[in-house]
Amino acid sequence: MRGMGLLSSIREKLIKAGVNANELQWVDFTDPDSLNKLAQKIMPNLLKNNPQIARQIKESGWLDWKTKEDVAEVIDSI
């Protein structure tokens, strides 16, 4: 049950960030391929419209320094 609540929370956060709810209907949040397709589709607009999200991703502590540099370069080019 906890997983279902987490998935619902992710959907709600994406909708609040400006993602159309209709774009999320086909997404299987338990399937990495489905999540990758969603990310490819929504990330450019999401990052353009939400600079705080872009900043949080670029400053993520989860990334090693090289990956962080690569991610920052990609985000800055959008």
N, C-alpha and C positions, 0 to 999 in steps of 0.2 A: 504494500500500500504506500509506503514512503516514496518509492520510485514514481508512482503515479502523481503524487503531490509535487515532486521535483520537476517532472515533465510539464505539468500544468503551470508551474512557476516560470519555467523557461519560456513557454508560449506567451504567458502574460507579459513578461519582460520584453520579449521581441515585439509584441503588439504595441506596448507603451513606447518603444523606441522607434516606431513608425513602420513596422513591417505589416503588410496587409494580412489579415487573418486568413483570407482565402489562399494565400501562398503557403500557409502552414498546414493546411488540411491533408496534403499528400505526404507530409514528412513523417517518417518513422524515426522517432528520437532515440530508438535503441539500435539503429542500423548506421554504422559509420559512413557507408556510401551515401545514404539518404541525407545525412547531416552535411557531408561534403558538397553535395549538389545544392543544398539549401544555402550553404555559405557562399558558394560561387555566385549564386543568384542575387543574394541580398547584401553581401558585405560592402561592395562599392558604395551603394547609396546609404547604407547604414553608417558607414564611416564618414561620408561627406556631410550627412545631416546631424551627426552626433560627435562633434570633436572630442568630447569628454571620453567617449568610448574608445576612440582612436588613441587618445593619450594613455588610457588605462592599459590597453593592449601593448603599446610601445614600452610602458614602464613595468610590465608584468615581471614578477619575481620568478615565474615558472620557467622563463626562457634563459638559456645560456647566453653569454655576451654576443657570440657570433650570430645566433638565431635572432637575437634582439636587434642587431644591426640590420639584418636582412628584412625582418618584419617592418622596422621603421622605414627602410627604403621603399618597400612596397606600399605602405600606407601613405607615405609622403607623395608618392607618384600618382595617387588616385585623385 
